Every structure is written in C-alpha cells, then in structure tokens.
Amino acid sequence: MYRDHRFAQRRMSDALDEALTPRQQARFARHVADCPECGPLLRSLIRLRGVLRSIATPSVPPEHSVVPGVLQRLRDEPGPGSAPARGSP
C-alpha cells in the first residue's frame, strides 16, 4: 500500500493530464479508490482544475485574467514544512 501511495502521489499531475500508461492508470485508480488521502486529494485537484478553467476562458483578455496572479501566488507560497520567508511572522 505504501509503495502505491508514493507511486500515486508522484503521478497525481500526470493522472490529471491523462498522461499515464494504461498499466499506470489502472494501478493509480486502484490506489486512489482505497486511499483516504489520495482520493480526496485527486477530487480536490479535479475541482480546482475546473474552477481555474472556468476563470481562464478565451473570452477574457489575458491582461484581465486572474490566472497569472493565482499561479504566481501559488509559486510564492511556502510549501508544507517550509520555513517562513524572512521578515514573516
């Protein structure tokens, strides 16, 4: 189970992009169906992708899109277990 957990965690993005081989997809799907962490994470990422796609519509000119700002903020945010940025509380 742990080995598949690491496998699934490392391939979450590829699974979202449908870039896994059929064998990898089957292994990923089996794990996500049973894992109390990976299943909810995948569902959250699918919802997030849907929201981001809805605000990044072609009808919105790029200079008015919030996507670049959201992506930059995500890049700037420290990850779990990261030390806070200097000058931060």
Sequence and secondary structure as in RCSB ss.txt:
>XXXX:A:sequence
MYRDHRFAQRRMSDALDEALTPRQQARFARHVADCPECGPLLRSLIRLRGVLRSIATPSVPPEHSVVPGVLQRLR
DEPGPGSAPARGSP
>XXXX:A:secstr
 HHHHHHHHHTHHHHHTT S HHHHHHHHHHHHH TTHHHHHHHHHHHHHHHHHHS TTS GGG SHHHHHHHHH
HS  TT    TT  
